[in-house]
Amino acid sequence: MRRFFVGIQVPESIGDRLLRLEQVLKPRVPVKRWYGVEQFHITTNFLGELEDAGFEQAVRALKVASSHPVFSLSLEGVGVFPNARVVWGGVGGETDKLALLQKDLGEAFRPLGAEKYAKPQFIPHITLARTGDLSGVDLSGVDLGRILEDSFWLVDSACMFESVLDPAGARYPVVHKVPLVNK
């Protein structure tokens, strides 16, 4: 079986900014392997392992995204989830529209059992690295300079990604995409 999740692609121009952000964070965070541009995304819904029939059902359920309007997001801050051992870049902009998309997708994926993976609260973020102990890491004083200024981008589709584990690092190819409504 293959593992899947649904989310938002991050454009390469924003990925380049995230790479610069990683350079600023490297001296402060003990990480061996940082994510690259091809790995950056915003996860909205984790689907877990699916057989072929489940994959086809998920593709049909993803169509609910086509009723949602295009919206704008931006980079906003940095932080860590110590329990999950994740260093992240924050997401701002029209996060209310992103949250509504995430909620509607969650309902659409309920027949697949996706609610067992749902978090109590949706916190949009872009994972920069997964690492060991982050309990002593404080990023509150990090000078982000101009990295996050004017970092808006339009979200015009929701994507289903496959999570492919690889010794060189996880890969997340897009296996299906549904356009949002351009109102």
C-alpha positions in Angstrom: 0.0 0.0 0.0 1.0 3.6 -0.6 0.8 6.6 1.8 -1.1 9.8 0.8 -1.9 13.2 2.1 -3.7 16.3 0.7 -2.4 19.8 0.8 -1.1 22.9 -0.9 1.9 23.1 -3.2 4.5 25.8 -2.3 5.7 27.7 -5.4 9.5 27.6 -6.2 9.9 31.3 -5.5 8.5 30.8 -1.9 10.6 27.6 -1.6 13.7 29.7 -2.4 12.8 32.0 0.5 12.4 29.0 2.8 15.9 27.8 1.9 17.2 31.3 2.9 15.2 31.0 6.1 16.8 27.6 6.8 20.3 29.2 6.4 19.3 31.7 9.2 18.0 28.9 11.4 20.9 26.4 11.0 23.2 27.9 13.7 20.3 27.8 16.2 18.7 24.4 15.5 20.5 21.0 15.7 19.3 19.5 12.4 21.2 17.2 10.2 18.9 17.3 7.1 16.8 20.3 6.2 14.0 20.0 3.6 14.5 21.2 0.1 12.3 23.1 -2.3 10.8 19.9 -3.8 9.6 18.9 -0.3 7.9 22.1 0.8 4.1 21.9 1.1 1.2 22.7 3.5 -0.5 19.5 4.7 -4.3 19.9 5.1 -5.3 16.3 5.5 -3.4 13.1 6.0 -5.0 10.0 4.4 -2.5 7.3 5.5 -2.1 4.1 3.6 -4.5 3.4 0.8 -5.1 0.5 -1.6 -6.1 1.2 -5.2 -9.8 1.4 -4.4 -9.2 3.8 -1.5 -7.0 6.0 -3.7 -9.7 6.2 -6.4 -12.3 7.1 -3.6 -9.9 9.8 -2.3 -9.5 11.3 -5.8 -13.3 11.5 -6.1 -13.5 13.1 -2.6 -10.9 15.7 -3.5 -13.3 17.2 -6.0 -14.9 19.1 -3.1 -12.0 21.5 -3.4 -13.3 22.7 -6.8 -16.1 24.6 -5.0 -13.6 26.7 -3.0 -12.2 30.0 -4.3 -8.6 30.8 -5.1 -7.0 32.5 -2.1 -3.7 34.1 -1.0 -1.2 32.9 1.6 2.2 34.2 2.8 5.1 33.2 5.0 4.8 34.4 8.5 7.3 33.6 11.3 9.0 30.4 12.4 8.6 27.9 15.2 9.0 24.4 16.4 6.6 21.6 17.5 8.8 20.0 20.1 6.7 16.8 20.6 6.6 16.2 16.8 10.3 17.2 16.5 9.4 19.6 13.6 10.9 23.0 12.7 8.4 25.0 10.7 7.8 28.1 8.7 4.5 29.9 9.5 1.7 30.6 7.1 -0.3 33.8 7.0 -2.7 35.5 4.6 -6.2 34.2 4.0 -5.8 31.3 6.4 -9.5 31.3 7.2 -10.1 30.1 3.6 -7.4 27.5 4.0 -9.0 26.3 7.2 -12.4 26.0 5.6 -10.9 24.0 2.7 -9.2 21.7 5.2 -12.5 21.2 7.1 -14.5 20.4 4.0 -11.8 18.0 2.8 -11.8 16.3 6.2 -15.6 15.7 5.8 -15.1 14.4 2.3 -12.4 12.0 3.4 -14.3 10.8 6.5 -15.5 7.6 4.7 -11.8 6.7 4.2 -11.1 6.9 7.9 -9.0 10.0 7.6 -10.4 11.5 10.8 -8.2 9.2 12.9 -5.2 11.3 11.6 -6.9 14.7 12.2 -5.3 17.0 14.8 -7.5 18.8 17.4 -6.5 22.1 15.8 -5.4 22.8 12.3 -2.2 24.9 12.4 -1.1 25.7 8.8 2.7 25.5 8.5 5.5 24.4 6.2 7.8 21.8 7.6 11.5 22.9 7.2 13.1 19.9 9.1 12.3 16.9 11.3 14.9 16.3 14.0 15.6 15.1 17.5 15.1 17.0 20.7 13.8 20.5 20.2 12.8 21.2 23.8 15.5 23.8 24.4 15.1 25.6 21.0 13.8 29.1 21.1 13.3 30.9 17.8 11.6 34.0 19.2 14.6 36.3 18.6 15.5 35.1 15.1 16.1 38.0 12.7 14.1 37.0 9.7 15.2 40.2 7.9 13.5 40.6 4.5 13.0 36.9 3.9 9.3 37.0 4.7 8.5 40.4 3.3 6.0 40.4 0.4 6.0 36.6 0.4 2.4 36.2 -0.9 1.3 33.6 -3.4 -2.0 32.5 -4.9 -3.3 29.1 -4.0 -5.2 27.9 -7.0 -5.4 24.1 -6.4 -5.5 21.4 -3.8 -3.2 18.5 -4.4 -3.0 14.9 -3.4 0.6 13.9 -2.6 2.2 10.5 -2.2 4.6 10.2 0.7 7.6 8.2 -0.6 10.2 7.3 1.9 13.7 7.3 0.6 17.1 7.0 2.3 18.0 10.4 0.7 14.9 11.9 2.3 11.2 11.7 1.8 9.7 12.7 -1.5 6.2 14.1 -2.0 5.2 13.8 -5.7 1.8 15.3 -6.7 -0.4 12.4 -7.9 -3.7 14.4 -8.4 -4.6 18.1 -8.5 -8.0 19.8 -8.4 -8.2 23.5 -9.4 -10.0 26.0 -7.1 -12.6 28.4 -8.4 -11.2 31.6 -9.8 -13.9 34.1 -8.8 
